[in-house]
Amino acid sequence: MSSLILLNKPYKVLCQFSEDNGRSNLSEYIATPEYYPAGRLDFDSEGLLLLTNDGNLQHYISHPSYKLPKTYWVQVEGNVNPKAIKQLRQGVILKDGPTKPAAVQNILEPKIWDRNPPIRQRQSIPTHWLEISITEGRNRQIRRMTASVGLPTLRLIRVSIGNWKLRELMPGESRIESFEIPMKLKKKTQRKYSPKPRTKKAHNKSYRDRHAK
């Protein structure tokens, strides 16, 4: 049985434990040693990030061959029309090639936490919310997809990966869940897992700093 940490990654937090020009990173929120992100979430995106200490589970979650759907709530600028929805569902052409079909629907503004700082607001241009599910993981894919149909993304929140859901977690909060990889998948995912080690000194320093606030 493997374990996962489900974290609601806040806005403007790096998906790494090492420092980078003073920007916030995961060491401010995760004090458990030997857990590493299974996949990425952009610095300016929010929501569900999975971390594990099991290399096979990390591979199962992050490798595109397993096609785990990732679902996002996306606040876009502009009027959403049926043509744009159809294009996103069928797949759009990006610089690195066409995207696979996505599940896309209009949703009401979700009841979520306020972002700090808030999104830019232009009085003459409305905003709307979409729910988009994809099975790919290209760099900034959702933002590029919505931009390609004339709907710039203002806010992006990942709410689920496979069957793992954000649920009631607030920004910076986390919970631990157990998961058993099926044997047929475990055989496929056998691989050496050797991420860059988090030194004990760095780990202890981040924990002290976080709890001294």
C-alpha atoms as an extended CHARMM CRD file, in Angstrom:
* protein
*
       213  EXT
         1         1  MET       CA              0.0000000000        0.0000000000        0.0000000000  PROA      1               0.0000000000
         2         2  SER       CA              1.3980000000        3.3800000000       -1.0450000000  PROA      2               0.0000000000
         3         3  SER       CA              0.4770000000        6.7710000000        0.3360000000  PROA      3               0.0000000000
         4         4  LEU       CA             -0.1690000000       10.1110000000       -1.2970000000  PROA      4               0.0000000000
         5         5  ILE       CA             -0.2410000000       13.6480000000       -0.0330000000  PROA      5               0.0000000000
         6         6  LEU       CA             -2.9990000000       15.6980000000       -1.6420000000  PROA      6               0.0000000000
         7         7  LEU       CA             -2.0910000000       19.3860000000       -1.4720000000  PROA      7               0.0000000000
         8         8  ASN       CA             -4.0770000000       22.4320000000       -2.5070000000  PROA      8               0.0000000000
         9         9  LYS       CA             -1.1640000000       24.3300000000       -4.0360000000  PROA      9               0.0000000000
        10        10  PRO       CA             -1.6470000000       28.0600000000       -3.5850000000  PROA      10              0.0000000000
        11        11  TYR       CA             -1.2170000000       30.6600000000       -6.3080000000  PROA      11              0.0000000000
        12        12  LYS       CA              2.3890000000       31.7240000000       -6.9650000000  PROA      12              0.0000000000
        13        13  VAL       CA              4.0220000000       28.6470000000       -5.3890000000  PROA      13              0.0000000000
        14        14  LEU       CA              6.6830000000       26.6280000000       -7.2300000000  PROA      14              0.0000000000
        15        15  CYS       CA              6.2300000000       22.8600000000       -7.6010000000  PROA      15              0.0000000000
        16        16  GLN       CA              9.6340000000       22.1460000000       -6.0720000000  PROA      16              0.0000000000
        17        17  PHE       CA             11.2910000000       22.1010000000       -2.6640000000  PROA      17              0.0000000000
        18        18  SER       CA             14.3540000000       24.1360000000       -3.5320000000  PROA      18              0.0000000000
        19        19  GLU       CA             14.5350000000       27.9180000000       -3.4290000000  PROA      19              0.0000000000
        20        20  ASP       CA             14.4450000000       29.9510000000       -6.6360000000  PROA      20              0.0000000000
        21        21  ASN       CA             14.9720000000       33.7070000000       -6.4030000000  PROA      21              0.0000000000
        22        22  GLY       CA             13.0160000000       33.9280000000       -3.1780000000  PROA      22              0.0000000000
        23        23  ARG       CA              9.7850000000       32.5590000000       -4.6340000000  PROA      23              0.0000000000
        24        24  SER       CA              7.5210000000       30.4070000000       -2.4670000000  PROA      24              0.0000000000
        25        25  ASN       CA              7.9200000000       26.6540000000       -2.8830000000  PROA      25              0.0000000000
        26        26  LEU       CA              6.5610000000       23.3780000000       -1.5010000000  PROA      26              0.0000000000
        27        27  SER       CA              8.8620000000       23.3340000000        1.5260000000  PROA      27              0.0000000000
        28        28  GLU       CA              6.6120000000       25.9780000000        3.0940000000  PROA      28              0.0000000000
        29        29  TYR       CA              3.6520000000       23.5640000000        3.0390000000  PROA      29              0.0000000000
        30        30  ILE       CA              4.9710000000       19.9840000000        3.1140000000  PROA      30              0.0000000000
        31        31  ALA       CA              7.1210000000       18.9370000000        6.0860000000  PROA      31              0.0000000000
        32        32  THR       CA              7.0180000000       15.1790000000        5.3760000000  PROA      32              0.0000000000
        33        33  PRO       CA             10.4110000000       14.0470000000        4.0100000000  PROA      33              0.0000000000
        34        34  GLU       CA             10.8780000000       11.8600000000        0.9200000000  PROA      34              0.0000000000
        35        35  TYR       CA              7.6550000000       12.9190000000       -0.8090000000  PROA      35              0.0000000000
        36        36  TYR       CA              7.9210000000       14.3920000000       -4.2880000000  PROA      36              0.0000000000
        37        37  PRO       CA              5.4010000000       15.7990000000       -6.8120000000  PROA      37              0.0000000000
        38        38  ALA       CA              3.7540000000       13.3670000000       -9.1990000000  PROA      38              0.0000000000
        39        39  GLY       CA              3.3720000000       15.7660000000      -12.1140000000  PROA      39              0.0000000000
        40        40  ARG       CA              3.4910000000       19.5380000000      -12.1410000000  PROA      40              0.0000000000
        41        41  LEU       CA              1.2460000000       22.5400000000      -11.6480000000  PROA      41              0.0000000000
        42        42  ASP       CA              2.2850000000       25.9520000000      -12.9450000000  PROA      42              0.0000000000
        43        43  PHE       CA              3.5400000000       28.6780000000      -10.6220000000  PROA      43              0.0000000000
        44        44  ASP       CA              0.4840000000       30.8220000000      -11.4110000000  PROA      44              0.0000000000
        45        45  SER       CA             -2.0530000000       27.9810000000      -11.2270000000  PROA      45              0.0000000000
        46        46  GLU       CA             -3.8190000000       26.6940000000       -8.1190000000  PROA      46              0.0000000000
        47        47  GLY       CA             -5.3350000000       23.5010000000       -6.8280000000  PROA      47              0.0000000000
        48        48  LEU       CA             -4.6380000000       19.8080000000       -6.5790000000  PROA      48              0.0000000000
        49        49  LEU       CA             -1.0550000000       18.5720000000       -6.5190000000  PROA      49              0.0000000000
        50        50  LEU       CA             -0.2150000000       14.9480000000       -5.6740000000  PROA      50              0.0000000000
        51        51  LEU       CA              3.0110000000       13.9810000000       -3.9020000000  PROA      51              0.0000000000
        52        52  THR       CA              4.2320000000       10.4530000000       -3.2040000000  PROA      52              0.0000000000
        53        53  ASN       CA              7.2330000000        8.5340000000       -1.8750000000  PROA      53              0.0000000000
        54        54  ASP       CA              6.5780000000        5.6030000000       -4.2470000000  PROA      54              0.0000000000
        55        55  GLY       CA              8.3150000000        5.7320000000       -7.6250000000  PROA      55              0.0000000000
        56        56  ASN       CA              5.8650000000        3.3410000000       -9.2790000000  PROA      56              0.0000000000
        57        57  LEU       CA              2.9140000000        5.4120000000       -8.1180000000  PROA      57              0.0000000000
        58        58  GLN       CA              4.6360000000        8.6100000000       -9.2380000000  PROA      58              0.0000000000
        59        59  HSD       CA              5.1020000000        7.0930000000      -12.7030000000  PROA      59              0.0000000000
        60        60  TYR       CA              1.4940000000        5.8590000000      -12.8440000000  PROA      60              0.0000000000
        61        61  ILE       CA              0.1190000000        9.3130000000      -12.0140000000  PROA      61              0.0000000000
        62        62  SER       CA              2.3970000000       11.4340000000      -14.1690000000  PROA      62              0.0000000000
        63        63  HSD       CA              3.0940000000        9.3360000000      -17.2820000000  PROA      63              0.0000000000
        64        64  PRO       CA              0.8020000000       10.2000000000      -20.2290000000  PROA      64              0.0000000000
        65        65  SER       CA              0.4450000000        6.5510000000      -21.2440000000  PROA      65              0.0000000000
        66        66  TYR       CA             -1.9970000000        5.9740000000      -18.3570000000  PROA      66              0.0000000000
        67        67  LYS       CA             -4.2100000000        8.8530000000      -19.5050000000  PROA      67              0.0000000000
        68        68  LEU       CA             -5.4230000000        9.8810000000      -16.0570000000  PROA      68              0.0000000000
        69        69  PRO       CA             -7.9230000000       12.7110000000      -16.6650000000  PROA      69              0.0000000000
        70        70  LYS       CA             -7.0890000000       16.0400000000      -15.0620000000  PROA      70              0.0000000000
        71        71  THR       CA            -10.0070000000       18.4060000000      -14.4660000000  PROA      71              0.0000000000
        72        72  TYR       CA             -9.7270000000       22.1740000000      -14.1260000000  PROA      72              0.0000000000
        73        73  TRP       CA            -12.0160000000       25.0710000000      -13.3150000000  PROA      73              0.0000000000
        74        74  VAL       CA            -11.0150000000       27.8360000000      -15.6780000000  PROA      74              0.0000000000
        75        75  GLN       CA            -12.0520000000       31.4770000000      -15.4560000000  PROA      75              0.0000000000
        76        76  VAL       CA            -11.7840000000       33.0170000000      -18.9170000000  PROA      76              0.0000000000
        77        77  GLU       CA            -12.1130000000       36.5290000000      -20.2450000000  PROA      77              0.0000000000
        78        78  GLY       CA            -14.7750000000       37.1400000000      -22.8910000000  PROA      78              0.0000000000
        79        79  ASN       CA            -18.0780000000       35.6470000000      -23.9840000000  PROA      79              0.0000000000
        80        80  VAL       CA            -18.0590000000       31.8760000000      -24.3040000000  PROA      80              0.0000000000
        81        81  ASN       CA            -19.8570000000       30.8060000000      -27.4720000000  PROA      81              0.0000000000
        82        82  PRO       CA            -20.8380000000       27.3500000000      -28.7920000000  PROA      82              0.0000000000
        83        83  LYS       CA            -18.1840000000       27.5200000000      -31.5280000000  PROA      83              0.0000000000
        84        84  ALA       CA            -15.3620000000       27.9360000000      -28.9680000000  PROA      84              0.0000000000
        85        85  ILE       CA            -16.7090000000       25.0570000000      -26.8670000000  PROA      85              0.0000000000
        86        86  LYS       CA            -16.9130000000       22.8260000000      -29.9480000000  PROA      86              0.0000000000
        87        87  GLN       CA            -13.3380000000       23.6690000000      -30.9460000000  PROA      87              0.0000000000
        88        88  LEU       CA            -12.0020000000       22.8350000000      -27.4740000000  PROA      88              0.0000000000
        89        89  ARG       CA            -13.9360000000       19.5700000000      -27.4040000000  PROA      89              0.0000000000
        90        90  GLN       CA            -12.6330000000       18.4920000000      -30.8010000000  PROA      90              0.0000000000
        91        91  GLY       CA             -9.0610000000       19.6150000000      -30.1710000000  PROA      91              0.0000000000
        92        92  VAL       CA             -7.2410000000       22.7760000000      -31.1800000000  PROA      92              0.0000000000
        93        93  ILE       CA             -3.9930000000       23.3680000000      -33.0360000000  PROA      93              0.0000000000
        94        94  LEU       CA             -1.1170000000       24.5920000000      -30.8680000000  PROA      94              0.0000000000
        95        95  LYS       CA              2.4940000000       25.3020000000      -31.8180000000  PROA      95              0.0000000000
        96        96  ASP       CA              3.4860000000       21.8270000000      -30.6330000000  PROA      96              0.0000000000
        97        97  GLY       CA              0.6680000000       20.1120000000      -32.5310000000  PROA      97              0.0000000000
        98        98  PRO       CA             -3.0480000000       19.3960000000      -32.1660000000  PROA      98              0.0000000000
        99        99  THR       CA             -4.5010000000       18.6420000000      -28.7620000000  PROA      99              0.0000000000
       100       100  LYS       CA             -6.5820000000       15.5850000000      -28.0720000000  PROA      100             0.0000000000
       101       101  PRO       CA            -10.3410000000       16.0470000000      -27.6050000000  PROA      101             0.0000000000
       102       102  ALA       CA            -11.2310000000       17.5170000000      -24.2170000000  PROA      102             0.0000000000
       103       103  ALA       CA            -14.3560000000       17.3680000000      -22.0680000000  PROA      103             0.0000000000
       104       104  VAL       CA            -15.5700000000       20.9680000000      -21.7970000000  PROA      104             0.0000000000
       105       105  GLN       CA            -18.6620000000       22.5380000000      -20.3030000000  PROA      105             0.0000000000
       106       106  ASN       CA            -19.8920000000       25.8800000000      -18.9940000000  PROA      106             0.0000000000
       107       107  ILE       CA            -20.2610000000       26.0390000000      -15.2130000000  PROA      107             0.0000000000
       108       108  LEU       CA            -21.5590000000       28.5980000000      -12.7520000000  PROA      108             0.0000000000
       109       109  GLU       CA            -18.9570000000       30.4970000000      -10.7800000000  PROA      109             0.0000000000
       110       110  PRO       CA            -17.7740000000       27.9550000000       -8.1750000000  PROA      110             0.0000000000
       111       111  LYS       CA            -17.8150000000       28.7050000000       -4.4530000000  PROA      111             0.0000000000
       112       112  ILE       CA            -14.0940000000       28.9240000000       -3.8480000000  PROA      112             0.0000000000
       113       113  TRP       CA            -11.5310000000       30.9270000000       -1.9110000000  PROA      113             0.0000000000
       114       114  ASP       CA            -10.5430000000       34.4480000000       -2.9620000000  PROA      114             0.0000000000
       115       115  ARG       CA             -7.2670000000       34.7230000000       -4.8020000000  PROA      115             0.0000000000
       116       116  ASN       CA             -4.6090000000       37.0910000000       -3.5400000000  PROA      116             0.0000000000
       117       117  PRO       CA             -3.9790000000       39.1580000000       -5.5600000000  PROA      117             0.0000000000
       118       118  PRO       CA             -7.3430000000       39.0210000000       -7.3440000000  PROA      118             0.0000000000
       119       119  ILE       CA             -7.6110000000       38.6270000000      -11.1130000000  PROA      119             0.0000000000
       120       120  ARG       CA             -7.6340000000       41.7140000000      -13.2840000000  PROA      120             0.0000000000
       121       121  GLN       CA            -11.1410000000       43.0030000000      -13.9540000000  PROA      121             0.0000000000
       122       122  ARG       CA            -12.1170000000       44.9880000000      -17.0370000000  PROA      122             0.0000000000
       123       123  GLN       CA            -15.5500000000       46.5150000000      -16.6790000000  PROA      123             0.0000000000
       124       124  SER       CA            -16.3690000000       46.2670000000      -20.3780000000  PROA      124             0.0000000000
       125       125  ILE       CA            -15.3790000000       42.5940000000      -20.7520000000  PROA      125             0.0000000000
       126       126  PRO       CA            -17.2440000000       39.8120000000      -18.9080000000  PROA      126             0.0000000000
       127       127  THR       CA            -15.6940000000       36.6640000000      -17.4740000000  PROA      127             0.0000000000
       128       128  HSD       CA            -17.0500000000       33.1290000000      -17.4420000000  PROA      128             0.0000000000
       129       129  TRP       CA            -16.1180000000       29.7620000000      -15.9540000000  PROA      129             0.0000000000
       130       130  LEU       CA            -15.4460000000       26.5240000000      -17.8040000000  PROA      130             0.0000000000
       131       131  GLU       CA            -14.7510000000       23.0040000000      -16.5780000000  PROA      131             0.0000000000
       132       132  ILE       CA            -12.1290000000       21.3670000000      -18.7780000000  PROA      132             0.0000000000
       133       133  SER       CA            -10.8280000000       17.7900000000      -18.5150000000  PROA      133             0.0000000000
       134       134  ILE       CA             -7.7650000000       16.6340000000      -20.4650000000  PROA      134             0.0000000000
       135       135  THR       CA             -5.5900000000       13.5260000000      -20.5080000000  PROA      135             0.0000000000
       136       136  GLU       CA             -2.4520000000       15.2600000000      -21.7700000000  PROA      136             0.0000000000
       137       137  GLY       CA              0.0490000000       17.3010000000      -19.7880000000  PROA      137             0.0000000000
       138       138  ARG       CA              1.7530000000       19.7730000000      -22.0810000000  PROA      138             0.0000000000
       139       139  ASN       CA              3.3560000000       22.9360000000      -20.7920000000  PROA      139             0.0000000000
       140       140  ARG       CA              0.6340000000       25.5000000000      -19.9510000000  PROA      140             0.0000000000
       141       141  GLN       CA             -1.7700000000       23.5220000000      -22.1050000000  PROA      141             0.0000000000
       142       142  ILE       CA             -5.1070000000       24.7770000000      -20.7570000000  PROA      142             0.0000000000
       143       143  ARG       CA             -4.0350000000       28.4200000000      -21.0430000000  PROA      143             0.0000000000
       144       144  ARG       CA             -2.8600000000       27.9100000000      -24.5980000000  PROA      144             0.0000000000
       145       145  MET       CA             -6.0450000000       26.0560000000      -25.5300000000  PROA      145             0.0000000000
       146       146  THR       CA             -8.3970000000       28.7620000000      -24.2950000000  PROA      146             0.0000000000
       147       147  ALA       CA             -6.2510000000       31.5110000000      -25.8380000000  PROA      147             0.0000000000
       148       148  SER       CA             -6.4400000000       29.7530000000      -29.2060000000  PROA      148             0.0000000000
       149       149  VAL       CA            -10.2390000000       30.1900000000      -29.2440000000  PROA      149             0.0000000000
       150       150  GLY       CA            -10.1200000000       33.8130000000      -28.0910000000  PROA      150             0.0000000000
       151       151  LEU       CA            -10.7430000000       33.2030000000      -24.3790000000  PROA      151             0.0000000000
       152       152  PRO       CA             -7.6660000000       34.1590000000      -22.3180000000  PROA      152             0.0000000000
       153       153  THR       CA             -7.4160000000       32.3160000000      -19.0110000000  PROA      153             0.0000000000
       154       154  LEU       CA             -7.5480000000       34.5600000000      -15.9560000000  PROA      154             0.0000000000
       155       155  ARG       CA             -7.5750000000       31.9070000000      -13.2480000000  PROA      155             0.0000000000
       156       156  LEU       CA             -6.8400000000       28.1790000000      -13.3540000000  PROA      156             0.0000000000
       157       157  ILE       CA             -7.6620000000       25.6960000000      -10.5770000000  PROA      157             0.0000000000
       158       158  ARG       CA             -7.0680000000       21.9500000000      -10.8350000000  PROA      158             0.0000000000
       159       159  VAL       CA             -9.7950000000       20.1060000000       -8.9560000000  PROA      159             0.0000000000
       160       160  SER       CA             -9.0750000000       16.4420000000       -9.7210000000  PROA      160             0.0000000000
       161       161  ILE       CA             -6.5250000000       13.9660000000      -11.0820000000  PROA      161             0.0000000000
       162       162  GLY       CA             -8.0540000000       10.5810000000      -11.8730000000  PROA      162             0.0000000000
       163       163  ASN       CA            -10.1860000000        9.6800000000       -8.8550000000  PROA      163             0.0000000000
       164       164  TRP       CA             -8.2980000000       12.0090000000       -6.4880000000  PROA      164             0.0000000000
       165       165  LYS       CA            -10.2620000000       15.1790000000       -5.7800000000  PROA      165             0.0000000000
       166       166  LEU       CA             -9.4780000000       18.4880000000       -4.1230000000  PROA      166             0.0000000000
       167       167  ARG       CA            -12.7640000000       18.5210000000       -2.1850000000  PROA      167             0.0000000000
       168       168  GLU       CA            -12.6810000000       20.6850000000        0.9670000000  PROA      168             0.0000000000
       169       169  LEU       CA             -8.9450000000       21.4900000000        1.0120000000  PROA      169             0.0000000000
       170       170  MET       CA             -8.1500000000       25.1860000000        1.2690000000  PROA      170             0.0000000000
       171       171  PRO       CA             -4.9500000000       26.7150000000       -0.1760000000  PROA      171             0.0000000000
       172       172  GLY       CA             -1.9090000000       25.3350000000        1.6250000000  PROA      172             0.0000000000
       173       173  GLU       CA             -3.8770000000       22.5030000000        3.2690000000  PROA      173             0.0000000000
       174       174  SER       CA             -3.1670000000       18.8350000000        2.6180000000  PROA      174             0.0000000000
       175       175  ARG       CA             -4.3510000000       15.3400000000        3.5120000000  PROA      175             0.0000000000
       176       176  ILE       CA             -2.9040000000       11.8270000000        3.1800000000  PROA      176             0.0000000000
       177       177  GLU       CA             -4.6290000000        8.9830000000        1.3320000000  PROA      177             0.0000000000
       178       178  SER       CA             -3.5850000000        5.3760000000        0.7240000000  PROA      178             0.0000000000
       179       179  PHE       CA             -3.5550000000        3.7150000000       -2.6860000000  PROA      179             0.0000000000
       180       180  GLU       CA             -2.7260000000        0.2340000000       -3.9220000000  PROA      180             0.0000000000
       181       181  ILE       CA             -1.4030000000        0.0350000000       -7.4870000000  PROA      181             0.0000000000
       182       182  PRO       CA             -2.9980000000       -2.9800000000       -9.2690000000  PROA      182             0.0000000000
       183       183  MET       CA             -0.4470000000       -5.7080000000       -9.8830000000  PROA      183             0.0000000000
       184       184  LYS       CA             -0.8040000000       -5.5120000000      -13.6760000000  PROA      184             0.0000000000
       185       185  LEU       CA              0.0470000000       -1.8050000000      -13.5180000000  PROA      185             0.0000000000
       186       186  LYS       CA              2.8060000000       -2.3200000000      -10.9720000000  PROA      186             0.0000000000
       187       187  LYS       CA              4.6590000000       -4.5860000000      -13.4070000000  PROA      187             0.0000000000
       188       188  LYS       CA              4.4290000000       -1.9190000000      -16.1160000000  PROA      188             0.0000000000
       189       189  THR       CA              5.6170000000        0.8620000000      -13.8750000000  PROA      189             0.0000000000
       190       190  GLN       CA              8.6900000000       -0.8110000000      -12.4040000000  PROA      190             0.0000000000
       191       191  ARG       CA             11.4170000000        1.8040000000      -12.6430000000  PROA      191             0.0000000000
       192       192  LYS       CA             14.2530000000        3.2850000000      -10.6850000000  PROA      192             0.0000000000
       193       193  TYR       CA             13.0840000000        6.4040000000       -8.8420000000  PROA      193             0.0000000000
       194       194  SER       CA             15.8600000000        8.7190000000       -7.7350000000  PROA      194             0.0000000000
       195       195  PRO       CA             14.7060000000       12.3440000000       -7.4820000000  PROA      195             0.0000000000
       196       196  LYS       CA             17.0720000000       15.0180000000       -6.3070000000  PROA      196             0.0000000000
       197       197  PRO       CA             17.3910000000       14.4270000000       -2.5540000000  PROA      197             0.0000000000
       198       198  ARG       CA             15.9720000000       16.8690000000       -0.0780000000  PROA      198             0.0000000000
       199       199  THR       CA             18.7170000000       17.3500000000        2.4540000000  PROA      199             0.0000000000
       200       200  LYS       CA             17.8740000000       16.9250000000        6.1070000000  PROA      200             0.0000000000
       201       201  LYS       CA             19.3100000000       20.3720000000        6.8190000000  PROA      201             0.0000000000
       202       202  ALA       CA             17.1210000000       22.0560000000        4.2090000000  PROA      202             0.0000000000
       203       203  HSD       CA             14.0740000000       20.1010000000        5.3230000000  PROA      203             0.0000000000
       204       204  ASN       CA             14.5090000000       21.0250000000        8.9730000000  PROA      204             0.0000000000
       205       205  LYS       CA             15.1190000000       24.6860000000        8.0910000000  PROA      205             0.0000000000
       206       206  SER       CA             11.9140000000       24.9310000000        6.0130000000  PROA      206             0.0000000000
       207       207  TYR       CA              9.9060000000       23.2920000000        8.7950000000  PROA      207             0.0000000000
       208       208  ARG       CA             11.3040000000       25.6650000000       11.4450000000  PROA      208             0.0000000000
       209       209  ASP       CA             10.7220000000       28.6920000000        9.2420000000  PROA      209             0.0000000000
       210       210  ARG       CA              7.1350000000       27.6960000000        8.5190000000  PROA      210             0.0000000000
       211       211  HSD       CA              6.2490000000       27.1350000000       12.1590000000  PROA      211             0.0000000000
       212       212  ALA       CA              8.0040000000       30.2620000000       13.3600000000  PROA      212             0.0000000000
       213       213  LYS       CA              5.5370000000       32.4700000000       11.5010000000  PROA      213             0.0000000000
